[in-house]
Each structure stands twice: as C-alpha cells, then as structure tokens.
Amino acid sequence: MSLTTDLIPDGAFHGVASRQSMKESILHHLRYTLVHLPQQATPRDWWLALSLAIRDRITDDMSMTQIAHNSDNVRRVYYLSMEYLMGRMLINNAHNIGVYDAAKQAIEELGLDWEQICDEEMDMGLGNGGLGRLAACFLDSLATLDLPAIGYGIYYEFGLFKQEFLQGRQVEHPDTWIKYGTPWDIIRPEYSQTIQYYGRVETVYDSAGNSRPVWVDTRSVMGVPFDIPVAGYDTKTVNFLRLWSSHSTEDFDLEEFNKGDYVEAVRSKAMGETISKVLYPNDQNANGKELRLVQQYFFVACSLADILRRFEKMNSDWTKLPDKAVIQLNDTHPAIAIVELTRVLLDDKHLSWDSTWDIVTRTFAYTNHTLLPEALEKWSVGLFEKVLPRHLQLIYEINHRFMGEVAQRWPGRDDICRALSIIEEGEHKMIRMAHLAVIASHKVNGVAALHSQLLKSELFPHFDQLYPGKFTNKTNGITPRRWLLGCNPGLVQLFERYGIDRDWPKNLEHLRTLESFLDDNAFLDDFMAVKHQNKVHLAKIIKKECDIDVDPFALFDVQIKRLHEYKRQHLTLLNILTLYHRLLNHPESNTVPRVFIFGAKAAPGYALAKDIIYAINSVAKVINNDPRIKGKLKVAFLSNYRVSLASHIIPAADLSEQISTAGKEASGTGNMKLALNGAITIGTMDGANVEILEEVGPDNIFIFGLNVDQVRALDHKGYNPYRYYQQDEELKGALDWLCSGHFSPNDPHAFDSIRNSLLQGGDPYKVMADYRAYMDCQQQVSDAYQDKPRWARMAVLNTARMGKFSSDRTIQEYADEIWTLPAYPV
C-alpha cells in the first residue's frame, strides 16, 4: 500500500493556532498526559504541557513531510556531526511554526509568567561550542529552505559538563539535561541498529577456492534512535535529527546473577550503554581514546545502516546511491563513515573495489573546521587494529591505491608521498583522518573565505594541486530565527513599529532597509533604548549569578566563546589590568566606564586555559571590590556558558571581542550573532571578521593587529616576545603585576603558567606582539562610545548589514554547489 496524505487524521496540517486552541491543548496535556490539575501544577508541569502542545502541531507537519519525501524517493542530504548544541527548543519552535504569540497569550491568560515557564527548559547541550551550534543552525535552515535532510548524531545522556567556579577555579559537574526526560524527542525502536566492533579478521574460502576477508569474534551493541523534530520557519517542512542511544544487545548473565556475582552479571550491559553516556570523554588516557573511537564508529555505523535501509526500500541498484544520498561530514569526527560504507559495499553487498570506491567518492563531502595542526584528528594504528581491524585493512588498501596516484603525479617524490599519506610514519604509526576525508570526498570546504584560502595554501597545498576544484568555501552563517527573532524581542517590536518587512527572519538581507533610518534621530534613540533595556536585563542576571552590581550605562565589553589560547582571553585580561592601573594612577581621567563580560568553558584537561579562567576571576574579585575606581571598571565571568545564557548576553553587548590570532580561527559565528544584535566588533583580520569588515565597512568595525602574512613573517624571522615585553612599559607592568601575588595572595605563583606561556614558551599566539595595537584600538572604541550618535549609527549598520551571514545563505550555497539538492516544498 502506498502512503498518501489520506492516512493523516482529520485536523492535521491546520493553520496557525489561536490562543484558545493553544490554551485547550495545554490544559489537555496537563490533565491527561501529565495527570495534573491546574491547582497542582508546578512551573515545570506547565512548561511540559506547553511544549507538548507545540510539539503536537510540529509532528503533524513532520508526518506529512516524511510521507512526501519517502513516497517521491527524493534525494536527501545526511548531515553527520558528533555535536548538536540545540539549546532550548520551545521558543524557537513556537516562532518557526507561527504559534509564538498564541502560546504566549495562552500562558498569560492562564495566569502564568511566560519567561518563568520558558526558563524551566534545560539546554539540550549536546555540543561543545561553535561546531555544535553551527550544526543546529544548519538544521534550522535546511528545514526553512524545504531541503530534504536528516541530521545524525549521538543521544548523549550527559552533555558538555556543567561549569561552576569554586574560589575562582573551574569545577566540572555532570550535565544531567535528560534526567527527567524531554518533550522534544520521539523514540523509534523499530529503526534500531545492531553494529559490530573489536574482534579479528580471518580469510575464508568458497567452494571455488576464492578467498575473502571476514570480520569475526566481534562484540555487538545496539543503537536505539531518538528523533528530534526540526521545524522550518514559515513552511510546512519538518525534518528531524536522529540521535543514537547505545544499548547492550544482552540483558544480563542470569547464571552469574544466580551465583550472586551481580557486578559481572550486568557488566556487558553496562559496557554497551557507556558508549552514548557522555559527550567527549577525557581522552588524555588510553581508555578515553578508545571510548572516543568507539563512540565515533557507533554513531556512523548506525547512521549508515539507517541511510542504506532507507535507500534499499525503493532502490536496488547500488550505483544509484549517490543520486539519492549525499553525506556531509561535519569535521573529521564522522570520517570513519567513509571506511564503513566501503566495508558494507565490499563485504556485505559484494561490489567490486572500483564500483565501491566510485560510489563512496560521489557520496561524501567534508567540512574542515580548523587550521590548527594539533586539532586535526589522528588515531593510532594499534588502537584501530584493536577496535576496528577490518577497517584498518581497508584504510591500508585505500592508502595503497592513493599512493599510486600520488607517485604517478609526482614521480620519485617520496617527500610528497609521506606528506599526503593517510598513514603518518613514526615511532607510533597514526591514521590521519583529515587526509582520509579529503581523499574520499567529492568536495572539501572551509568555513570562511580566509580559512578556505589557507586550507589550500597552508594545510593541504599538495591535495589542492592533485584535486583542482575540489576545495571550495562556504562561509558560516547563523539562523536569524534563534539569534534575533527569538532572543531580542525588543528589537523585533522596534522593527514592527517602523514598518520593516516582516519576512526578514527568512530574508535577512531585507534588514538593509534599516539604513534608511540612519538620519532619523528618533529611530536611533529607540534602537539604543532597546539595547539599554537588554543591558538592564543582563545586569539583573549578573547580579543574581555573580553578585556584582553593574551600570547599564557603562560599555558592555563581551567575550563569549570556548576558552583557548588562540582566542586570546588573556589578551583581554592584560587590557583589564592596564585600564585598572591607569584608573588607580589617574583617577581624574575621563575614562569610559566598562563592564567586561566573559562566558567560557575550558576543556577539563586543558590546564593553562583553566589557569586563565582563574586569573580573570581573581583579578575581577579585586577590581570589583576596589572603591577607589568608583565603579568605572567591573569584570563579570558568568559561569556555565550555554546557548540560553548567550541569548541574554548577545542582545545586551556593546562591544564584541573577536581577537584570535590571525590565521587561527576558521570562521567564528559568535561574531555574527553579536553584530546582528547591534554590537560593534573589535577584532583581528581572522576568520569571518574579514568578511564582516567587507559587509559593514571600515568605519563600523574596529580592526587591529597582525594579519596572516605578518604573523607568518614574524615566525619566519624569529619571534621574540621578550622584545615587546621589555619595550612596552604598560605591557610589562600588567604582566608583572598579574604574577606578583597581588591578585592571588594565598598562591603567589598561581599565574606563572600564563607568564611562562607568553615569555619562555615563545608566545605562540602573538599576544605580546598585538598588545599595543589592541590597547590603541580600545582607545578608539572608548572615543567612539562617547559619541552617542556615531555609536548608534554604527550599531544600526551592523544589524542592517548582516544579511550575508544568515545560515540560509550558507545552506543554499551547499545545496547548489556541493549537494546538488533541490528544494522540495511540502
């Protein structure tokens, strides 16, 4: 029987909900799903009932979408990512399906506080930072553009750790986001997959004497899928994100249980369920590395089995797989999918090598997200041999054939063969996953124009020569639904008041019409009044979270991102120390009051990053309690930075710190979110800052510091950080003061690691070289902020000119130029 829309029950695919129908749905779920009467219900009960009422409307369209895609056997993109930083879902979903106003009115008519109810939602924190948040934005855009797509990942029981500061130091706690369940997931046990790992490979012969390798004595684990609906904005398309939860294929050993050995009885079950337990287990030790590899294989093997199951339902010719499926690798974490598809086609479907490799290389595309060589993923051959022995054989075969290709292109050039080989020779042989991804993908893209250029010239120059046209650029973007419509309601209302096209959330370029108001003083005042109210709101959060009183009239200087040396939060710290010193010695100076606002998590094993957090908090404690500076300088480090916290910080920011060393940040997306909400960027010529400069113009951004060529030249001639330290009195004073014990009286050497990195360690990220340019640029910021009309115009122009940085534009470019994926409106 073919599936048609006739199978959908009456009442499905209705129009926009009324507040009355929303209210009825909320009360229905409260009583019959949650089994509570209104008098008994807690705020969390109301949030659940509201979420379920919204989900009802989403799942109607989800059913319609999947029926249409399946019955027409459409071409789909499958997006494979280890991370999805989805954040909270309720407000975004309500906006996307057009029920936000009705839902808010319904909640308020029930006598409830809308913000309090929404705050009951836990962040779905299944990611680390930019990579995971980008994946979430892309899913939103794929659905909004009516592109058939499915995301695949892992259903982590514990997301990225919850961060707490204990006496200024970072302490990690489990992120129990799923402890009480979530209304957004749909379990699909009927699509569970069982995958194999470990074991060994033996050669077997058929009756004709032909040999073939067989993977035997394996362990198995079952992946159970949970689907998260992803609704497009102002469309009926609802795609989904399928996340795999690991389960043992056995329950427990009854014999061991009966003998009283309870631990042994459930050991196998516990081992299977560990795989999806936690996002990014600590891989500083062998066990952690092994679990990471098992995680990666688990999720791609389950996902590929699901993709092939879907293909086989309506297709029998395997050479047609690339016509129906394109698989996008979000960084190298899912790159083992290349080898897994090769294994399935060779070993299970019995295709020839040439046919298999043709299918594989037409199916995969790869997005690179880093220029840092140490961040390019490698696995030891020994670990692969233990966990995935058959895949190791196939990697060697892929590499053998590839080396023949390289030798033909560069005869006698063993140096180029070594540079391009998937296998890195050395004391311990390593598998270079980025090389595998480049070789096997039909397209490889960077995520900003500068990044993509450096991929070809610095990271993969010989690959670019070998495969001309394979490398391309797809500058990252952000979804304006989440990062303006959902997080900045005051600005949205302002747009409505001034008659800005209501379709801007789907066509961000339409905000260009804001430029017509640049000479309208009333509009500029109203725009900055919205910013001020957002700052008042954030000031309350800072008071509640940090017990620090901050002045909303001060300049809010914001740096929110992962804590890493290349992002240079310690350069901002040197700026803070310098300003503090100036205030103490020249209290009469006309200094612009500033509030420095940080949000960042350091990887648990990254000692120096954690020391930088401790240093910022220690300096903040002294500054915030020093009456001599009369509140002109405050420092607030908000703990447990996450999507929901970002949605409060970003609309309130005046200045956006994007100060990575040139050539180190692939793109950045925080820079886009902050600029879209009217913050002015201070940044280096790095990542997408270069393109933001092109869009907003040099008068509406603050650029400083070394560019990529200057960094390279400095390294070439021999960089000496001591020269900058000795020649700049303020720089020397700030660093010496930090490490004097003044800010850490109980541990005078607490910050020696920072000093050592900047001086004896060679200052790899050029903090010392860029310090003076940064300080001079910050003075330009202060001067501009005091000119209120000028600052207002700059802020408006940043919001108006962010159209290029919509993730809708990014995804449309992927669809047109990499995936050849047509839209399919439902």
N, C-alpha and C positions, 0 to 999 in steps of 0.2 A: 504494500500500500504506500503510495507516495504521500509525503507530508504536505499539507496545504494549510493556509490560514483558517480553513473551515474547522480545524481541530482546536482552535483557540476559543476558550469560553466566552460567552457574551459578556460585554462590559470591558473587555480588554482593549488596549490601544485607544483609550479615551483621551480627551483633550486635557488642557490644563485644569488641575484640581481647584475646586472652590474651597474657601476656608471652612465651609460647613462640611463638605465631604472629607476634608483632612481631619477635622475635629472628630467626625464619626469614626474614621479609620483609627485614629489614635486611641479613642475610648474603647473601640472593639479589641484592639491588640492588648490594651491594658487589662481588660477583663478576661478575654478568652485565650490569649497567648501567654500572658504573664500571670494571670489569675490574681489580679489585684483590683480592688475598688479604688476610686479616686481618693477616698479618705485615708487609705493605707499606703498609697504610692509614695516612694522616695523620688528625689530628682533623677536618680539613675533609671528607675522604672519608667518615668515619663520620657527620658531620652531614648530608651529602648523602644517604647511604644511609637514614638515619633519616627525613629529610624526605620522601624518595620513598616510603618505606613508609607514612607517614601520608597522603601525597597519594593513594596507591592507594585508600585507604579513603574519602577525600573524593570522588574522581572517580566512584566507584560511585554515590554518592548524587547527585552533580551530574548524571549522565546521567539518573537516574530523575526528578529534579526538572524538568529541561528537557523531557523527553518528556511529562511530565504537563502542564506549562504550555502547551506547544505544541499538544498534541492536544485540550486543552479550550479553546483560544483565549482564555486568561484575560486579564483587564485587568492591565496592569503599570504600575509607576512606573519611569521612566527618570531616573536621577539624574546630572545633568551638572555636573562640577566640574573646574576646572583643577588641583586639588590633591588628593592622597590620601596622607596621612602614615601609611602602614601599619605602619612599624617592622618588627620581626621577626615572622615568621609561625608558627614551629614550635610554640612553647609555647601560643599562643592556639588554633591549630588542634587540637593534641592535647587540650586541655581541652574544646573545643567538641564534638568527636566522641567524647569519652569514653575516650580511649586514653592519657591522660597517665600514669597510674600504671603501666600495662602497658609503655609506652615507656620510662619511667624505669628500671623494674626490668630490662627487657631490656638497656638500655645498661650498667647497673651489673653485670649478670651476665656481660656480655662483657668485664668488667674495665676499663671506661672511666669517666671522671668526667663526670657529667651536665652540670654547669654549664660545664665546659670545652668540651664538644661544642656546647652551645647557644650559647656565646659565639662560635662560628665564623660565625654568621649575620650578614650585613651588613644594616643597616636599609634597608628599602625607603623611602627618604626622598623621595618624590615630592610633597612639600609644604613649606610654609614655617612653619606654626605651627598655631594653633587651627583655622583654616578647614579645613586638610587633615586634621588629626586628628579633627575632628568628622565629616567625610565618612567616615573609616574606621570610627568608632564607629557611624554610621548604617547602613553596610553590614552590620555585625555584627548590629545589632538587626533590620534588615529580614529577614534570614535566620532569626534566632531566633524572630521572630513569624510565620514562614511567609507572608510577604508577597512576592508575585511582583515581582521588581525586578532591574534591571541598572544598574550604575554605568558611566559612560563618562568617560574622561579621556585623557591623553597618556602614552605609554610613554617617558618621558624617559631618554635614555642617561646623562645626568648629573643627579642630583637637586640639592637645595639644597647649596650649597658646603660643603666640609669646613672647619671653622674651626680655626685654630692661633693661639696667642699667641706673637709674636716680640718679646721685650723688652717685654711687656705690651700690645702692639698687636695688633689682629685682623688676621690674614692669611688670605685665602681660597684654597683649593685645590679642584680638581675633586672631586666626589663620584662616584667610579667604582664605584657599587654593583653595576652589572651587568657589570663587567669579565670575570668568569669565569662569567657566567650565573646563573640562579636555578632552583631545583627547582619553584617555585610557578607558573610561567607555562606556558600552553599556546598555541602559535602556531596561528592559524586562517587560513591563506592563502586558503581558499575563500571567506571573507567579506570579502576586501579590497575597498576602495572607491577609485575614482578621482575626484578633485574638481578643480574649475577655479578659477582666480583670476587677477587682473590682466586685461588685455585692454580692450575697449571695448564699448559698446552701440550697435547700429545698428537702424534701423527697416526692417522688411521688409514687403512686401505680398503677400497671397494673390491668387488668380485673381479674387476678387470685389472686390478693391480695399480690403480691410480690412487695417489695419496692426497690427503687434505688435513689441515690442522683442525683440532677440536679442543675447545676450552672445557676442561673437566674439573671435578672436585671443587666446584665453586661454592661460595656461600650465597644466599639469596636474601633479598629484602623487598618488601612491598611498598610501593608508593601509592598513597591514597590522595586523590586530588580534591582540593577545595577551590571553588570558583568565586572570585570577587567580581561582580558586575562592574563594568566601566561604561558609564553613560556619556554620550556625546552631548555637546551643548546645542540646544535648539535643533535637534534632529531626533529621529526615531532609532538611530543606530545605537545598540548597546553591545559592545564587545565584552570580553572578560579576561581576567588574569587568572591563570590556573597555577596554583601553588601546591607543591607536593609535600605531604607529611609522611615520614618513614615509619613503617611498622614491621615487626618481625613476621616472618612467614610461619612461625611456630608460636603456639601459646606458651606453654611451659612444659618441662620434662616431668611427667607425672611420676615416673619411677623415682627420680631424685627427690621429688616433693614428698613421696610416701616414706622415703628413708629419713626424712627430717632435714635434708640439706636444701633449705628454702632458697638460699642465695644462688646456688648452682641451678636450681630448678627454673629460675627466671633470667639467668644470665644472657642467654641468646636473645630473648625478647627485649631485654634492656639494651643490648648492643645495637639491635636493629633500630630502636627508637631514638638512639643517641644522635643519629645522622642529622635529623632536622631539629635537633634540640636548640642550638644556639647559633646566631649569626657570628661568623668569623671567630671560631675558637682560637685561642692563643697558639700561634704556630711557631713559637720560639723553641719548641722541643719536637722530638721525632713523632710523638703521639699526636700532637696538634697538627703537624704537617700531614700525617696520614689521614686524619679525620677530615681535613680540608679537601684533600684529593678525593676521598670517598664521597663527601658532600657534592662536589662538582660533578662527579660521574653519576651519582644517584639522580640528580635533577636533570641532567641532559639525557641520560638513558631513558628515564621515564617520559620525558618530553618528546624525544624522538619516537619512542614506541607509540605515543599518542598521536603524533603527526602522521606516522605511517599507517596506523589503524584508520585514521580519517581518510587518508588517500586511497587505501585499498577498498573502502566501502563502495567507491564509484569508479575506480580506475584499475586496470590490470597491467598496463604497460609501464614498467618502472622508468623507462627513459623519459616518460612524461612528468615525472615528479617535479623537475624544476619549472614546469609550466604551471603547476598548481601550488607550489610551496617555495617561498624564499625565506631563509632562516638568517636573521640578523644577530650577530654575536656582539653583545654589549661588553666590550673589553675582552680579555683573554680567558676570564673565568669559565665561560662555557665552551672553550675551544676544543675540548676533548670530544665534543659532539661531531667534529669532523671525522675523527677516527672511529667513533661509534657507528656513524652512518656507513662508513667504509666497511666495517666489520659485518654489519647486518646485510648489506647488499652482496658482499662476497660469500660469507659463511652461511647465512640463512636463506637468501634469495638466489644464491648460486649464479650471480652475474660474473662476467669476465672482469679482469682488472681494468681494462681500457674503458669499458662501459661504465663500471662503477665510478672511476675517477672523473669521467666526463660529467656524470650526474652530480657528484659531490661538488665539483668546482663551479657548476652552474647554479647550485642551490644556496651556497653560503656567501655572506658578506660580513665584513668585520669592521667595527668601530674601535679605533685606538683612542685611549683617553689619557695617555701620559707620555711625557718626553724624558722622564727620569729613568735612566737605565736600570737603576736598582729596583724600580717598580715594575719592570717587565717580568712577567711570571715565568719562573723556571721550576722544573721538578727533577729530582734526582732519578737517574735510570734505575737505581736499585729499588727505590720506592715504587716506581711504575711496575717493575718486574714482580714485586710482591702483590700489589693491589690489582693491576690490570695487565697480566702477562701477554694476553693476545694483542692488546692494543699496542704494547711495546714492539711486538713483532711488526705490526702494521706501520708504526712510525718509522722503524728502520727501513721498511720497504719503500715508503713514501720518500724518505730522505735519499735512499739509494738512487731512485729514479730521478729525483730532483737534482742530485749532484751530477748526474749525467748531463742534464740540461745546462747546468752551470758550466761544466767543463767544455761543452760544445760552444758556449757563448764566449768563454774566456779560457782558451786552451793554455795549459801549463800554469795557470794562476792558482796555485794551492792556497795562497793567502785569501783569495776571494771565496774559494770553496769553504775554508774554515769560517770565514765571516758570515756566510749565508747558511751554513748547515743548520738543520734543526737540532742536531746533537752538538753540544758545546763540549769540546775535549778538555781534559784537565785531570787533576787528582781524582775528582768525582765527576763523572760524566753527567751532564744536565740536559734536559729537554727544554728547548726554547719555544714556549707556547705561542709567542707573538710571530715567530718565523713560520710555524705551522699554519697559523691563521692567515698570514699574508699569502703563503703559497697556495692554499686551498680555496681562497675566496675570489669571487669574480670582481669584487670591488672592495677597496680599503679606504676608509675615510677618517680624516681628522675632524676636530670639532670647533675649529676657528681658523680663519684664513692664515694667520701666522703659524699656528700649530701644524696645519696641513703642509705648509711650505717647509717647515723644519722637519717634518716626517720624511719628506723626500730628500732634503739636502743633508740632514744630520743623522737621523736614526736609521733610515732604510735607503740610502742612496743607490746601492747596487740593485736592490729589488726594484727600485723605480726605473733603472736602466733596463733591467731584464723584462719588466712588465710595463711598458709605456702605456699610460692611460688608465692603469689600474687604480692609482691613488687619486683621490678626489677630496673636496672639502664640503662639509655640511656644518655650518656654524650653528652651535646650540641655540636653543630657544626655551622660553618658559610659557606656561599656559596663562593667559591673562584672566581666565576664569578664576583660578586659585589665587593668583598673585596681584589682583587688583579688585575684580568684582567681589570676590569672597572675603578679602582681608581689609579692604578700605572703603566701607560703606559711605563714609562722609564724602569722599571724593566722587563716588558713584552718584550720590544725590546731587552734588555740585554739577556734574555733567548733565544730569536731567534738567536741572534748573536753567542751565544756559543752552539747552537745546542741542547738545552734542548727539550725533547719530547713535541711536540705541543699539545698533548692531556692532559697536566697537569691540565687544568681547569676542566676536567671531572674525572681525576685520580690524585688527589693531591699528593698521595704517590710518584708519578714519580719525584717530585722535590727533592727526595733523591739523584738524580744524581748530584745535586749541590755540594755534599760533595767531589766529585772527583776533584773539583777546589780549595780545601782549601789550597793547596800549590802553587797555581798559583797566583803570586803577581799581575799580570795584571788583572786577573778576580776580585780579592779582591779590587783593586783600582777602577775598573769600577763599581763594586757593590756599593762602598761607594760614588762614584761620582754621581750615580743615587740618593742616599739618600741626598747628598748635594744639588742637583738641586731641589729636593722636598722641602728641607728646605728653599731654596731661594724663592720658590713659596709661601710657607706658611708665610715667613717673610713679603712678599708683602701684603698678606691678613691681617696679624696682624697690619701692618702699616695703611692699609685702614680702618680696623674695629676699632682699638684701639688707633691709632695714637702713636704707640710705635715702635721705631727702635730697631730691634733685630739682633744679629750677627749670620748668618747661620753656622759659625764655632763653636758656643757655643753648649753645650749639650742641646738638646731639651727634657725636662723632662715633660711628658704628663700625665694628669689625666682627662679623659673624661668619664663621666657617670652621672647617676642621683645623685643629692646632697642628701645624707643621712648620719646620724651619723655613721652607721655601715660601710660605705665605707671610712670614716675617712679622708675626705679632710682637716679637721682641724689638723690632724697629719702632713700632708704636710705643712700646714701653720706654725706649730711650727718649722719644718725643715727650712723653708724660713727665719723665724725670727732669728734662731740660726746662719745660714750662714751669714745673714746680719750683725749680731752683731760681728761675727768673722772677717768679712771683714773690718768693721769700726775700730776694735781694733788691727788688724794685717794686714794692707794693703799690707805689703811686702810678705805675704804668697803666695805660688804657688797654687792658687785656680783655679779649672777648671771653666771657665765661664759657667753659666747655664741660660737657659730660661725656666721658669716654665709656662706651658700652661694648662689652665683649660677650660673645657666646661661642664656645668651642669645646669640643671633647678631644682629648689626646688618646691615641691608642694605648691600651694598658701596658704594653711592653716598651713604649717609647719614652725613655727616662728623661731626655732633655726637654721634650715637649711638656711633660708633666712639671718639670722644674720651671719652665716659662710660665705656666699657669700659676704655680706657687709664687713666683716673683711678682706677677701682676697683682695677685690678691694681697700680697704682703705690702707692696707699695700703696695699693688702694687703701688699706687699713690705716696707714699713717696719714695719707693725704686727706682722706675723708674726715678725719678727726683732728685736723690742724686748724684751729680758729684763726690763725694769722693770715690765711689766704682768703678768708671771708666767703667761702663757698664758691670761689671763682673756678675751682677745678674739682671735679668729682670723677671717681672711677667705679663703675659697676660691672662686675663679672657675673652674669646671670648663669646659674648652674643648669645642667641638663638641657642644653640647647637642642631644639627639635622643631619640627615643622610648625606645630601650633604656637610655639613661642616666637618663632620667626614671623608669624603672621601678625603679631603685635609690635615687634621691633621695627620691621621694614617700613610700615606706613609712617612711623614716627621719626625716621632717620633724616638728619640734615646732610650729613657727610658720609659717603660710602668709601671705606678703606679697601682698596684693591691693589695692594702694594707688593705683590710677589716679584721675585727676581725675574727680569726679562728672560724669556725662553724657558721658564719652568712651569707656568700654569697653562694647561692645554686650552682652556676656554674661560671657565668661571660661568656661573649662572646667577649667583648672588648679586653680582654687579648689575645684571639686567633687572632683577626684581627690585632692587633699591632705586635704580634710575627711573623705572616705570612709576614708582610711587613718589617721585619728586625729590629724591636725594641726589646730590651732586657728587660725582666720583672724584676721589684723589687716587691716582694710580700710575703705574708704570706702563710702558709700551709692551704689554704682555697679554697673551690670550685674546679674549674678545674685547678687552679695553681698547685695542687698536680700532676695532670696528665701531665701538661706541663713540670714540672720538670722531670717526668719519661721519656718523649719523648726527650727533648733537652739535658738532663744530667746536673748534679750539677754545672759543670764549665761554663754553658751558661745561667745561671739564678741567680738572687740574692734573696735568701730566708732569712727571718729574723723573729724574734718574737715568741710569744707563739703559740703552737699548740692547737688543740681542747682539749686534755686531760689536758694540763697545764692551759688553761682558766677555765675548769671545776674545777680543783683542787684549783685554786686561789679563785673562788667563794665559794667553799666548806669551806675553812678555814677562809674566811672573807677577802675580798679585801679592802685595804685601799689606795686610790690614794694619800692621803697626804704623805705617806711614800716616794713615788717616787719623789714627788714634793719637799720635804724637803731635800732629799739626793742627788739630781742632780742639781747642780748649774746652768747649762745651761738651763735645763727644767724650773726651777723656774724663771730664768731671762727672758726667752722667753714669758712665760705666764703673768708674772707681767708687762712686757713691753707692751704687747698687750693691757692690761687692764688699762694702766696708763693714757690714754688720749692722748698719743703722736701721735697715728695714727687716732684719732678722736677728735681733739681739740674742736670742737663745741658740742661734746657729750661724755664727759669722761667715761660715764658708758655704752657706746653703746655695748660693748662686754662682759659685766658682765654675760650675759646668757651662753656664752661659758665657762667662768671660773666656773660658778656655776655648769654646767653640769659635768665638769671634776673633780671638787673637792667636793662641798657639795652634788651634785647629784649622787655621787658614781661612776662616770666614767664608765657607763655600757658597753662601748665598748673598754675598756682597752687601751686607748690612752696613759695614763701616764706609764703604765707597759711596753708598747712596744717602747716608745720613744727612749731610749738609744740604743736598738738593731737596731732600724731604722736608727739612726744617724751613728752608726758604719757601717752599711751596705751601707749607702750612701757614706761613705768614700771609701769603696771598689769599688763602682761604679766610683767615680772620678779617682781612681788609674787605673782602667781598661780602662777608656775612654782615658787616656793619652798614653796608649799603643795601638797605632793605629792598628798595625797588629792583635793584640789579639782581639780588639773590632770588627774588620772587620770579623774575623773568627766566633766570637760569633753571629754576625748579620746574616751571611750566614747560619749558622747551625740552627738558629731559623726559618728562612724561609724554609730550607730544611726539617725540621722535624715536620712540622705542618700537615702532611697528615692525621693523626688520626682525626683532628678537622674540617674536611670537613663535612658540613651538609649532604652530600650524604651518608657518612658512618653512621651518626646518623639515617637518614631516612631508609636506608636499614635495620638497626637493628630493627627499629619499624616495618617495613613491614614483616620481617622474624619472629620476636619473640613476637610481640603483635597483629598485624593486620592480619597475615597470608594472605598477599596481594601479589599476583604475578604481575610481570611486564606485561604490555600489549602494546608492541610497535605498533605504528600505521603505 
